[in-house]
Amino acid sequence: MEHRLPEGNRGVWEKGGASYFQNLRRIKLFVSRVQHSLERVGTEVNVQDFLKLELVRDIAPSIYDTIYRNPEYFYSDLAFEVRFTSKLFLDDKHAKQRRAQFFDEMIAARPGDKHDLAQVLEGLFPSFAEYRGKLGGRSVDGATAEKDKRIFHPRFFRQYFLLKVPSELFSQKEFNAFQSSIRSATEDEVKRKTSEMVRSLEQEDFKRWHFVHRIETVFEGFNATTKRGLCRGLVANSQLWSSDAFEFFDAVRCIRMALSDMKDSSDRQAFLMIVTAESTSTLCALLMVEMLQKEAPEVMPPDHRPIEMALAEKMRRHYLDSGAPSIFEEFSADAGKIEPIQLLFGWRRLGPRCRTRPGTISRRSFCQASSRYERAPKIHVQNRIHG
């Protein structure tokens, strides 16, 4: 069996490896182990980072264990899910002091020459490079770190040690398979496959978001047909989102990118009419149009009226019905939930031209809350919606 480093990674030896690998047997054992590990997790990690970490494992096993058991000192603050849970959720100055103290103690406990080890750690972790004064004025770009699957990004850190993807994350292998399945598909097929994937993750909120997030991070690389199908597949499951759901914002950004590729305003209008009609959440449809109008007016068609009228008609069909649910029940509104209020204000913002046909919206349609919502506001007179 031939033992070789993966192409493009021989430079790893220049920092820390040269003095350790002084005989052929040691090199063969290392490369054999790394190749076996990469067969399991190679698509989920940055290969250069993986090689460097394995070098740390050989040079200083106790440091390797310390890194795994104390991730908050090594990964960077690049993911919302760890930002407010870390032991270092403090002001930057205090966090820097805590890290310096931790690194001082870690290095002091290492016997012998520490130079090679420090060089490897500097290349792996910006926090350690900063501690050593080697980061300079460089900043860490979270999007690039995530794209490159760097070990210091919190969503990739554990894969380097576990040799598998944590269950709450959507793996690169799974996403590669999904991308292959839609590569030559029609718009409707892309919509169907995207919708099926989202529904399969209905009970796994974070993994579902991570799937949507993966789509958004590579969205620009898809062709126009695939982009439209992906957007339609996402909004077809928007009933799963709350108004502050990260996947809702990811989906809106995808729709914005799809619209920016359309040069003809009639194409943009037609596409917006479709995603509005196919959205399974009236609230998300309302907020999507409002966000695009405010934050990306350049991608909106000049005449908003057809879209706003379509939204108003969608809401009339849903709520102007004797059997319509209370919006407090529809959004499972408990204390602090603002979705019902957002819906009412969103409808009102559509303006006078979107007024309802003469007719009374049943009291129950909006405000008859069930017994568990006794504190919710009640309307004691019948109402007409005037925008």
N, C-alpha and C positions, 0 to 999 in steps of 0.2 A: 504494500500500500504506500502511495506517495503522500508525504506530509508537506503540505504547502499552506501558506497563509492565503486567505481570499484576496483576489486581485485588488490593488489599490490601498491595501492596509499594511504594507511592509514598514511604513513610516512609524508605526506603533513602537517598534523596537528602539527607535532613536531616543525616546524619552523613557528611560527606566528599564527597558528590556535588555539592552546590550550587556550590562554588567551581570545580569541574572542568568541569562542563557549562555553558559560557558561551555556546554558540551552538547553533542548531538542528541543524546538520549533524553535530556531534559526538554529539548525543543520538540522532539517527536511526541513525547507524552503530553505536552501542553497542546500542541496542534491537534492531536487525536481527540483529546477531550473537548476542545473548542468546536471542532467539526461536528462531533456527536451532539453537542448542545445546540448548535446553530441549526441542525436538522429539525429540532423541535420548536425553536423560537426565533429563527432567523428573520422571518418576515415581520416580527413584532418589535425588533430592537434595531438600534444603530450599530452596525457591525464593529466599527472602530471603538465605540464606547464599550461594547461587550468585551472586546479583546483586552482593552485597558483594565476593565474591572476584573477579568480573569487573571490578569497579571498581578493585580493587587492581592487577589486571593492566594496566589502562589508566594508572593514576596512577604505578605503580612496577613495571615489568616485572621488574626484578632482584629485588625483594622477593617477587614471585609465584613466581619460580624458586627462591628460597631456601626458601620454605614447602614447595614440592613436594619438594625434595631433602632436607629435614630434618624429616620429619613428627613425629618423636618430641618435638620442642620445641613443637609446636603442638597435636597432639591430646592428649586427656586419658586418664588411665589407667583406661579404662572397659571394656576387653575382655581376657579372660584370655589370648588368643593373643598379645598384645603386652606383657603385664605383666612378663614375665621375660626379654624379648629386647631391650628398649629400652636405648639407651646411658645412659638415666637410671634404670636399675634400681639405685638407691642409696637411702640414707635420704632422707627428705623434705627435710631441711635442705640436704643436698648437691645434690640435684636442683634445688631452688629457686635455689641459687647458680649452678649451671651454666646454667640458663635465663636468669637475669638477665645473666650475662656474654655469652651468645649474643645476646640481644635488644639489649644495649648496642652491640655491634659491628655488628649488622644496621642499627640506626637511625642510628648514626654514619656509616655508609657511604652513607646517603641524602642527597643534596644538597638544599638549599632547605628550604622550610617542611615540617615533618613532622607538623603538627597534624592535618590532614585524614586522612592515612594512619593515624595512631595511633588516631583515632576509629573508623575502619572495622575495624581489627584487634582493637580492644577488643570490638567486637560479634560478632566471629567466634570468637575463641579465649579461653576463660576463663584460660588460662595467661598470655596477654599482658595481659589485664585485671588479673590479680593482680599482675603485674610493674609495671603502671602505678598500682597502688593503687586500682583502680576496681572490684574484685570485692566489696569490703566483707566482710560475714560470710556472703555467699551461698555455698551449696554446689552442686555440680554433680550432678544426678541422672542416673545412667547410663541407667535405663529410659526416662526422658522424652527424653533426648538421642537414644537409639536410635529410639524411636517417631517423633520429629520429624525424623529423618535429618540431624542436625546435622553440620557439617563436622568438628567436633572429636571426634566419635566415630570410633574407628579403623576400624570396619566401613563407614564412608561416606566417609572422607577421600579415597581415590583416585578415586572416581567423579567428583568435582568437577573433576579435572584430565584424566582419561582419557576422560571422556564415555561411559563404559561400565562395566559391573559386572565386577569381577575374576572369573575363571573359578571360583575356589573358593567363591564366595558364591552363594546362591540369590536371584535378583533379585526386586525388588518386582513387576516386570512378570510374571514367572513365577508368583509367589505370587498375584497378582490373578487370573490365569487359573485357577489351581487353586481359589481360593475361588469363582469363578463356576461352576466345574464341579460343586461340591458344594452350592451354595446351596439348591437345591430337591430334592436327592437323598434317597433313603431311607437308613436307617441302614446297611443292607448295601451299598448303592452307595457311600456315603461310605467305608466300610471298604475296599471294593475299590479305589477310586481312590487312597486314601491309601497302601494297601499297594503298589499299582503304582508310585506316585511314589517311595516309599522304595526299592523294588527297582531302579528305574532309576538310583538313585544309589549302588548297592551298592559300587562301586569308588571312590567319591569321599567319603571319610569326613567331611571338614570340611563340604562342601556338603550332605551328608545331615544332619549335625547342624544346620546353619543352617536347613534346611527345617523340621526338628522344632522348633527354637527359634522360628521365625516363627509356627508354630502355637500354641506356648505363650504367646507375647506377646499374641495376640489371641483366645485361647481363650474368655475370658469373653463375647465378643461373639457366639458361635455359639448356636444354639438347642439344646435338650436332645438332639434326635435326632442332630444333626450332632456334638455333643460325644461321644456314645457311639460313633458310627461312627469318629470320628478316633482315639479311644483303642484301639478294636479293631484298626484298621488299623496302628497303631504297634506294638502287642504282637505282631501277626502276623509281624513282622520282627525280634523281639527277639533272635534268634540272632546278629544282626550286632553286638550290643553286648557290651562287657566290663562287669564289675560297677562300674567307675568311669567309664563313658562318660557324657558330659554329656547325650547324648540320652536315656539311661535316666532320669536325674533329671528332665529336662524331661517325659518321658512320665508319670512318677509324679505330677508336679505336675498334669498334665492330668487324670489319673484322679481325683486328690483333688478338683479343681474340679468334675468331673462328678458325683462322689458327693455333694458338698456341696449340689448342686441337688436331690437326691432326698430328699423328706421322709419317705417310707415306708422303714423299715428293711428290709422284704422286697425292695423294689426295689434297695436298695444291695447286699444279699446276692446277689440274682440277677445284678446287673451284675458284681460281683466274681467270681462263679463263672464267668461268661462270659470275662472277660479273663484269668482264671487258666487256664482250659481252652484258650484260643486263643493264649496265649503260646507262642512257639516256643523259648523258653529256660526250662528248669526253674529255673535259678539266678535269673533275673530275676523269675520269678513268686514265688519264695520271698522274695527281697529286697524286692519291691514290697509284699507283705503285711506283712512285718516293719516296713518304713519307715512304712507307714500306721498300723500299730498303735502305734508309738512316737511319731510326730510329728503324727498327726492322728486320735487316737482318736475324736473327735467325729463323724467321717464313717463310722466302721466300724459295722456292725450289732452289736447287743448280744451276739449269740451267734456267736463266731468258729469254732465247731467244724465246721460244714459246709464252710467254706472251707478250714480246715486239713486236714480229711479228704480233700477234693478234691485238695489239693496233694500229700498223701501218696500218694494213688492215682495221680496223674499220674507221680510219681517211681517208684512200683512198676512201672507199665507200661513205663517207659522203661529202668529199670536191672535189674529182676528178670527178666533174659532171658539165656540162654546166649550170645547174640551181642552183648550190650551192650558198648559201647566202654569202655575205661578212661577215667575222668574226666580223667586227665592228657593223654590224646590228644584227648578231646572239646574241651577248652579250650585246646589247643595250649600246654600249660603249659611255659614255659621258666623259667630261674632268676628267682625273684622273683614269679612269678605266684601269686596267692592264691585264684583262683576254685575250684579243687578243695576247698580247706579250707573256703571259705565255703559251698560246697554241702553238705559233710558236717555242718558246724555248723548250717546252716539247717535241714536235715532233722531233726537232733537237737532243735532248739528247738521243733519242732512238738509235742513232748511225748509222754507215754506213750499217750495215746488214739490216736495216729497210728502205733503200732507196726505192723510188717509182719505179715502172716500167717506162720505157721510156715514156715520154709523158709530155705535158705541162699542168700545172694547170692554169685554166683560170684566167685572171687578176681579174675578178669580185669575184672569189671564196674567195680571201683573202683581197683584198685591195680596191675594188670599193665601197667607202662609199657613202651613200646617202647625199643629200644636207645638212642635219643637222650635218654632220660630216666633214665639209669642212676643218677643221684643222687637220684631221687625215692624217698620211703619206700616200702618193700614190706611187706605183711602176709603173714606166713608161715603163718598158720592161717586156716581158714575162719571167717567171721564172720556173726553175725546182727545186724541193725540194730534197736536198741531205742529208737528215737525220733530 
